[in-house]
Amino acid sequence: MKLNKFGWNEKWESAFQEYQKKSTNETLEPARLTAVFSDRYRIQTKKGEREAQVSGKMIFETLYASKNPTVGDWVVIEYNDCGPSVIKGVLPRASCLQRQEADGIEAQVIGANVDLCILVQSVIGDYSIARLDRYIAMVWDAGSTPMVVLTKTDLVSEEEVILKVKELEYAFPGVDVLAVSAVTNEGIDKLWPLLEPHKTYMVLGSSGVGKSTLLNILMEEEIMKTAEVREDDQKGRHTTTHRQMFTLKNGALYIDTPGMREVGLFNYEGLDKAFSDVGKLAKNCKFADCKHRDEPQCAVQEAMETGRLSQDRWESYLKLKTEEKIHRRKQITLQKKAAKAKIKRQKSHYKDFKRGGVTEDKELRQWMQS
């Protein structure tokens, strides 16, 4: 089986050759990671689909959880025909989607090497520009490209669908916005031309918005189970339990993901693109250091007074800028934590060498397992 069907090209070949130069193992080969489960991985190799596990050395040397393999990664493996292959390393990522851990300071990686992210929202119940602000900022920061797909358009009037599409196009200039229906298949014909062979697409959104239903339509068979949503608020429950890559009939690579309840940003470099409309307005302020509060001739305040910029969008921007300041403090804590763990591991190696045995270090072991 040729790996180019899964996105392998000259760039990845060059990265693999660079990795091989630093290794004495001549049996290494590349593979694409296509699924992540709680305790195992599924990869695509030259010989087909296989199970895989991370090497003990890689587990020990990985200080940050975000460095662990994730769906979409190109990994370096030691192939095993009789059992799980061993993942020895991860090739440098072209893009990396990550969010802030809900109860921690590290990043949770969602996917890697994704060309385009399909951000799915339902036109009723789930529709939220403020949530899309976060998604789009996360995607731009990852080095990928966002696209918005509004689902369940058969449940509202055509006029309301048109209004929501125009609202999103105005809020996010340059971002494609499509409206589709799983019942009537309306809009699916406009989605297909955007899905190119051998390129990687990832779908993100809350539970119950129709991500799995959309996958089933594109695959033309029931690949993922779907569940009914609550009628009062149109919210659903998780039907997808893991991140997995599928190959569509036209050769496009499509990654389905579980619903996301929270979208906490880990990096904030994508805010400028996500709020490009606010940035353009701010350039027209009289003062370069305008705080956009009560300064004279403030273009942002003027835009809100005339309705060109909504109050909700401005408040969403301010909220994310406040979170960015908190994030900077968390990064300092994370760097200290990693430095401390690195020192402990070096001490562990020294003690093992001196004593000839395995050093028991409870705090270190907990860090490794986290």
N, C-alpha and C positions, 0 to 999 in steps of 0.2 A: 504494500500500500504506500502511495506517495504522500509525503507529509505536506506537499504544497496545497493539497486540498484543505488543509487545516491552517493555512496562512504562512507556511514556511517559504522563505525567499532568500535572496542573496544577503540581506542585512542580518537575518538570523543565522545564516551559515557562517558569516564572518564573526558574529558574536560567539558562536560555538567553537570555532577554530581558536579564538583568543582564549577561551576557557581551557581547551585541550592543551594549549602550550604551557599552562601553569600546572598541569596534572601529569603524573607519571603513569596513570591508568590508561592504557590504550584501548580498553574495551568499552569506553563510554560512548553513548549515543544520545541524540536529542529526542524529546517527546513533548507533546502538548497536553497539559493538564485539563481534563474535560469535566471533572466532577469532584466535589469536596464533600465528604461525609464526616461524621464526628470523629472517627478514628482511622480513616483510610482515604486513599485517593484513587481516582481512575484516570488513566492516561492513554493517549493515542500514540502508538509507536509505528515504526516502519512495518512491523509484523501484525499490526492490528491493535485492538483495544486490550489493555491489561490493567491489573491492579498494581498499586505501588505503595511504598511506605518511605518515610524520611529516614535517612541514615542517622545513627546515633551521634556521630560527629557533628552533623549539621544541627541537630537538636541542641547539642551542648554549646555550640559556638554562636547560635542565634540569640542575640541580646534583645532584639525587638520582635514582638509578635508579628508586626507587619512584614518582616522579612521571610516569614514562612510561605511555602507555596500556596497559591490560590488558583481558582479556576481562571483559565486563560493564559496562565504562565507557560513559557517554554522552559522546560527543566532538563537537566542533564542527569541521565540515569545509567545505572549498571543493570543491564537487561538480565532477567531471570525467566527462563522458559518453564520452570517447574513451580513457580510461586510468585509472590509479589516482587516486582522490580524495586530497586533501591534508588531513591532520589538523592543525588549527591550535591546538587546545587541548582540555582535559579538564574537564568540568563537575564541581563539588565532589561527592565520593563520599558516598553515604549509609552505606556500609560498605566496609571494605577489609581483605581477608584477606592477611596477610603473614607471612613467617617469616624467621629469620636466615639470611643467606647461609652456606653451609657453610664457605667459606674466606675470609670477608671480614667487614666491619663494617656493611655496608648491609643494607637489607631487600629481600627478594625478594617482589614482589607476586604473589599467586596468582590473585586475582579481586576484582571490585568490585561493589558494589550487589547483594549476594546476600542474599536474605531468610532462607533457611534452608540450613544445611550438613548434608549427609547423610554421616556418618562411618561408613565401611564397614569391618567386620572379619569375618574368618572365624572360626567357632566352634572350629576346630582350626588349629594351626600359628601363626596370626597373632594370636590372641586375647591382648590385653595391656591391662589397666586403666591401667598406667603410661603407655602410649602415648596412650591416650584422654585422660588427664589433660592432656597437652600439646595435643592437638587441640581439646579443649573450651575450654581456657584461651585458645587462639588465636582460636577462633570468638567467644567472648564479648567478647574485646578488640576484635575487628573491628567490633562493633556488629551482628552477625548472631545467629542462633539455631541451636544444635546439635541434631542428632537422630542416634541410633546405629542402624545396621542390621547385624544379624548374619547372615551368609550361610552357605551350605553346611550348613544344618541337617539335611539328609537323611543326612549322614555320621556323625551321632552320635545318641544316644538322645533321646527326647522329654524325659526327666527331666533330662538334662544341659543341654538348651536352656533349659528352665524355670529351672534353677539359675543359669545365666549371665545370663539376662534379669533375674532378681531381684537378682543381685549388682550389675549395672550400675544398676538403678533405685535401689538403696540408696546406691551411691557417688555418683550424679549425680541428686539429687532435682530434679524439674521437667523433666528431659530425656526425651523420648520414646525408647523402645527397642523396636525391632521385630526379629523373627526371620523370615527368608525362605529359600526354597529355589528355585534356578533349575531344578531337576529336577522338583519336584512343583508349583511355583508357589505353595506354601504361604506365606501372609503378604503376597503381592502385593496382595490385595484390601484389606488394611489400610493399605497404603502409598498407594494411589491417592487416598483422601479427603484426605490431607495435602498433596497437590500441587495447588495452586490455579491457575486460569488467569491468565496474564500476570505471575505472580510468578516470581522467579528462585531456582533451587536449584543448589547445587554439590555434587558428590560428591567426597569425599577419602578416601584410604586407600592402603595399601601395594600393590605389584604382586601380582597373583595372588589377590586377595580376592574378585573377581567384579564389579568396577565396570562394566566394559564389557559383561559378560553381563547385568547389571541394566539397563543402557541398552537393550540389544537387546530385552529383555522388554517394557520400557515403550514402546518405539517399534514393537513388534510386527513387527520385521524386523531383519536383521543389518546394523546400521549400523557397528559396530566389530568388528574381528577379535578373536578370543579365542585364548588359548594354554593348553596343559596346564600344570599345576603339577607340581613334583617330588613324588613320593609320600612320600619320607622326611621332608620338613619342610613340605610344602604351600606352598612359596614359588614364585613365578612370575617371569616376565620382563616388561619393559615391552611392552605392545601398543598403548597410547595414547601418541602422541609429542608431542601438543600439546593445549592447552586449547581447547575448542570448545563453543559453545552450540547446543542442539537444541531444537526446539519439539515437545512431546509432543502426542498426539492430543487432549488436553483443553485445550490452550493454555498449559500450564505450560512455563516456560523452564528447561532442564536442562543444566548445564555439566559435561561430562566432563573429567577431568584425568588426567595421567600418574601412575603410582604414586610415592609419596614414601618415600624410604629414611630420611630424617631429618626430625624436626619440631623445629627449634630456634626458640624463641620470640624475637620481636623486641621485643615489648612484654609487660609482665607485669601489666597492669591487670586482666586476666581471671582471675587466680589466685583471687581472693576468691570468685568465682562457681563456678569449677571445683572449689574445695575448700570449699564452703559448709558441709559437715559438720564439717570441722576448725575452721572459724571459730565455729560454734555451740558446739562443745565448749570452745574457748578462752575464751569469755565466762563460763563457769562456773568458771574457775580462781579460787583464792583471791586471787591477786595479779594486778593489771592488767598488770604487766610480766613475767609468768611466761614463762620460756624453755622450759618443758615438758621439763625434764631431770630434776632431782632435787628440785624445789621441793615443799613440802608442799601437799596438797590440790590437786594438778594434775589437772584434769578430762580432759586429753588422755592423760596416762599411765594414769589410771584406766580410760579407755575401751579402751586397748590391752590392759590386764590382763584386762578382762572380755570382750574379743573384739568390742566394738562398733566399734572402729577397728583395722584390720589394720596390722601392722608394715610391710608393703609399701607401703601407701598413705601412711603417715606418712613413710617414707623417700623416696617420690616427691615429697612436698610439700617436704621439706627440701632435696632436690636442686635443685628448681626455684627455691627461695628463694636458694640459693647462686649459681645461674646468673644470677639477677636482679642480684646485686651485680656480677658480671663484666660484665653487659650495661650497667650504668650507666657503667663505665669505657670501654667501647667507644663509647658515645654521645658522650662527650667527644672521643674521637679522630675520630669521624665529623663532628662539628661543626667541628673544626679543619680537617679535610680540605676540607669544603665552603667554609669561609671563605677558605682559601688559593686554591682554584680560582676563586672569585668575584673575588678580587683580581687573579689572573692574567688572567682574561678582560677585566676592565676595562682593564688595562694593554695587552692585545692590541688593544682598540678604539682606544686612544690612539695606539699605534704605527702602526696602519693609517692613521689620520687624518694623522699627521705625515709618513709616508713615501709614502702613497698606494698601498701594496701590501699583500699578505697576509703577516702575521707568522708565521714558523715557530717553534713552541714545542713541542718533543718531549713534555715532561711534560704540557702542557695537552692535546695531541692524544690521548695515551694515556688521560687522564682522561675525555675526551669519548667515547672509544670503549668505555670500560669500563661 
